[in-house]
Amino acid sequence: MIGLSQKRKMMINKMLYKSAVVVLLLVSGCAVNNKSSNTALNLNLDLKNVVKEIKKSDKKFKNLRNRAKIEFDNGKTIQSVILNLRVLENEALWISASMIVPIAKALITKDRFIFYEKFQRTYIDTPLKKNKERFLPVSIELIQNILFGKPAVDIDNRNWKIIKNPTQYVLTPSDNRDNIQPTLFFNPTNFSLEEQRIYFNSINTLLAIEYNNFKSVKEQNIPTKVFMSIIRNGEILKITIEYNQIDFPNNLTFPITIPEGYRKININELLQ
């Protein structure tokens, strides 16, 4: 018979893994810059020049490594996890998760998702393209952009229009041709992305992300606090990410080996 403490642990783990997969598949001496104030704002640029300034401020890095505290709140339970992240831009995202002790690892590449967790000793090793249509319409580029404060889509690949806003430049697509429909909110002074709202047509899901507490790290303006809300079927999952120890090493490794004796499952089983 399963004891109460074990049942509670299984319930918490189930909520945690569901939340983490959504984030994975959807995500120093520094001067802190919060969101812009309402004084001396220049909101007179036309669309062409706004796009030009956004592209000039684009974050560029090859390798990124950081440590993050992530909090999941589904309205019933709040759970915190510590993540170590390693990023090869548009190629790989490696995550090691711990709750006092290590609990899980994941590696996402352009075409593969590998994940294992220690509580129930299960793992996933599957091509991403195979699951894209029936799970989440995401790519490694989209995940990294969401996590680190870059537009969800390539600015050059859409036609845009400006929505009037008293404190920010707000861009939204002028057509509705793609599955991913973003609305982007930019700081009018340094053109950092401060918020984006992304609607996924195929799964009827809205993802709202706010970026705050920007720090200048090696001339990169990086948000150190990220607030996410995932809204689907009347349910809201809130996620807060706090980054620290951000650096850009010359070389990174992405080790992941499935331990012996673990049971293979699919993504649908993980989300049940």
C-alpha positions in Angstrom: 0.0 0.0 0.0 1.3 3.5 -0.9 1.8 5.8 2.1 0.6 9.4 2.2 4.1 10.9 1.9 4.8 8.8 -1.2 1.4 9.7 -2.7 2.1 13.4 -2.1 5.5 13.0 -3.7 4.1 11.4 -6.8 1.4 14.1 -7.1 4.0 16.9 -6.8 6.3 15.1 -9.3 3.5 14.7 -11.8 2.6 18.4 -11.7 6.3 19.3 -11.9 7.0 17.1 -14.9 4.0 18.3 -16.8 5.0 21.9 -16.1 8.6 21.4 -17.0 7.9 19.7 -20.3 5.6 22.6 -21.3 8.4 25.0 -20.6 11.0 22.8 -22.4 8.9 22.2 -25.5 6.9 25.3 -26.1 12.0 27.2 -23.1 29.5 39.3 -13.7 29.5 42.7 -12.5 26.3 43.9 -14.1 24.2 47.1 -14.1 20.5 46.4 -13.6 18.0 48.1 -15.9 14.3 47.7 -15.1 11.5 48.5 -17.6 11.5 52.0 -19.0 9.8 54.8 -17.2 7.2 57.1 -18.8 9.6 60.1 -19.1 11.2 61.2 -22.3 9.9 58.4 -24.4 10.4 58.5 -28.2 7.4 56.8 -29.8 7.6 58.6 -33.1 9.5 56.1 -35.2 7.8 54.5 -38.2 7.6 50.7 -38.7 10.7 50.5 -40.9 12.9 52.3 -38.3 11.4 50.4 -35.4 12.3 47.1 -37.0 15.8 48.4 -37.8 16.4 49.3 -34.2 15.0 46.0 -33.0 17.5 44.1 -35.2 20.4 46.3 -34.0 19.6 45.4 -30.4 19.3 41.6 -31.1 21.0 39.4 -28.6 23.9 37.4 -30.1 25.6 34.5 -28.4 27.0 31.2 -29.4 27.3 29.5 -26.0 25.4 30.5 -22.9 25.4 28.9 -19.4 23.4 29.9 -16.4 21.6 28.8 -13.2 18.0 29.4 -12.6 15.3 29.1 -10.0 12.0 28.2 -11.5 8.6 28.2 -9.7 5.5 26.5 -10.9 2.1 27.6 -9.7 -1.0 25.9 -11.1 -3.4 27.6 -8.6 -3.4 24.6 -6.3 0.3 23.8 -5.7 3.5 25.9 -5.9 6.7 24.0 -6.5 10.3 25.3 -6.9 13.1 23.7 -8.9 16.7 24.7 -9.5 17.9 24.4 -13.1 21.3 24.4 -14.6 21.1 25.4 -18.3 23.6 25.2 -21.1 22.8 26.6 -24.6 24.3 26.3 -28.0 22.3 28.9 -29.9 19.7 27.3 -32.2 21.3 23.9 -31.8 21.0 22.5 -28.3 19.4 23.2 -24.9 20.7 21.1 -21.9 18.9 21.2 -18.6 19.7 19.5 -15.2 17.0 19.9 -12.6 17.3 19.5 -8.8 15.2 19.7 -5.7 17.9 19.5 -3.0 19.1 16.4 -4.9 19.3 15.9 -8.8 15.9 14.8 -10.1 16.0 15.0 -13.9 18.0 15.8 -17.0 16.9 16.8 -20.5 18.5 17.6 -23.9 16.7 19.2 -26.7 18.2 19.5 -30.2 16.9 20.5 -33.6 15.5 17.0 -34.1 15.6 15.1 -30.8 14.2 15.2 -27.2 15.9 13.2 -24.5 14.6 13.3 -20.9 14.9 11.1 -17.8 13.6 11.5 -14.2 14.8 9.7 -11.1 11.6 9.4 -9.0 9.7 7.0 -11.2 12.8 5.9 -13.2 11.4 6.7 -16.6 12.9 8.2 -19.7 12.0 9.6 -23.2 14.1 9.4 -26.3 12.2 10.5 -29.3 12.5 12.5 -32.6 10.9 16.0 -32.1 9.5 16.1 -35.6 7.5 12.9 -35.0 5.7 14.6 -32.1 5.5 18.2 -33.3 2.0 18.0 -34.8 0.4 16.0 -32.0 2.2 17.6 -29.1 3.5 21.2 -29.3 4.3 23.2 -32.5 7.8 24.2 -31.3 11.4 24.2 -32.3 14.7 24.6 -30.5 14.9 28.2 -31.8 11.4 29.0 -30.4 12.2 27.6 -26.9 15.5 29.5 -26.7 13.9 32.7 -27.8 11.1 32.5 -25.2 13.6 31.7 -22.4 16.1 34.4 -23.1 14.0 37.4 -24.2 14.1 37.2 -28.0 11.1 37.5 -30.3 9.4 34.2 -30.8 9.6 34.5 -34.6 12.2 36.0 -37.0 11.3 39.6 -37.4 12.3 39.4 -41.1 9.9 36.6 -41.8 6.7 38.4 -41.0 4.8 41.5 -42.2 4.1 43.8 -39.1 2.0 46.6 -38.0 2.4 48.9 -35.0 -0.3 49.0 -32.3 -0.6 52.3 -30.5 0.7 52.1 -26.9 1.7 55.0 -24.5 4.9 53.4 -23.2 6.2 50.8 -25.7 6.5 49.9 -29.4 4.0 47.1 -29.9 4.2 44.9 -33.1 1.7 42.4 -34.3 1.5 40.5 -37.6 -0.5 42.2 -40.3 -1.7 38.8 -41.5 -2.9 35.6 -39.8 -1.2 33.0 -42.0 0.9 31.1 -39.5 0.1 28.8 -36.6 2.2 31.0 -34.2 0.6 34.5 -33.7 2.9 36.8 -31.6 2.4 40.3 -30.2 5.7 41.9 -29.2 6.3 44.8 -26.8 9.6 46.7 -27.1 11.3 49.2 -24.8 11.3 52.5 -26.8 14.8 53.5 -25.6 17.0 50.4 -26.0 14.5 48.2 -28.0 14.8 45.3 -25.6 11.9 42.9 -25.7 9.9 43.4 -22.5 6.9 41.3 -23.2 5.5 38.9 -25.8 2.2 37.1 -26.1 2.1 34.1 -28.4 -1.1 32.4 -29.5 -0.8 28.8 -30.8 -3.7 28.3 -33.2 -3.4 24.5 -33.5 -3.6 23.8 -29.7 -5.7 26.9 -28.7 -3.1 28.0 -26.2 -1.9 31.5 -25.2 1.6 32.0 -23.8 2.3 35.4 -22.2 5.8 36.2 -21.2 7.2 39.3 -19.4 10.9 40.0 -19.1 12.3 42.1 -16.3 15.5 43.1 -14.3 17.7 43.4 -17.3 21.5 43.1 -16.8 24.3 44.0 -19.2 26.6 41.0 -19.5 29.4 41.3 -22.0 27.4 43.9 -23.9 24.3 41.7 -24.0 21.1 43.0 -22.4 19.8 39.9 -20.7 16.6 39.6 -18.6 17.2 38.0 -15.3 13.6 37.5 -14.3 10.9 36.0 -16.6 7.2 35.7 -15.8 5.2 33.2 -17.9 1.5 32.4 -18.0 0.2 29.5 -20.0 -3.6 29.6 -20.6 -5.3 26.7 -22.1 -8.9 25.2 -21.8 -9.7 27.7 -19.0 -6.7 26.7 -16.9 -3.7 28.9 -16.1 -0.2 27.7 -15.2 2.1 30.5 -13.9 5.9 30.1 -14.1 8.5 32.4 -12.7 12.2 32.1 -13.7 15.0 33.9 -12.0 18.4 33.6 -13.7 21.8 34.1 -12.1 25.4 33.2 -12.8 25.1 34.0 -16.5 28.2 33.6 -18.6 29.3 32.9 -22.2 32.0 30.2 -22.1 34.0 29.3 -25.3 33.1 25.7 -25.0 30.3 23.7 -23.5 29.5 20.0 -23.2 25.9 18.5 -23.2 26.3 15.1 -21.4 23.2 12.9 -21.0 23.1 9.1 -20.5 20.0 7.2 -19.7 20.7 5.2 -16.5 20.3 1.4 -16.7 17.0 -0.1 -15.6 14.8 2.9 -16.5 11.5 2.4 -18.3 10.9 4.1 -21.6 7.7 6.1 -22.0 6.3 8.5 -24.5 5.4 12.2 -24.1 1.7 11.5 -23.8 2.3 9.2 -20.8 4.4 11.8 -19.1 1.6 14.4 -19.4 -1.2 12.1 -18.2 
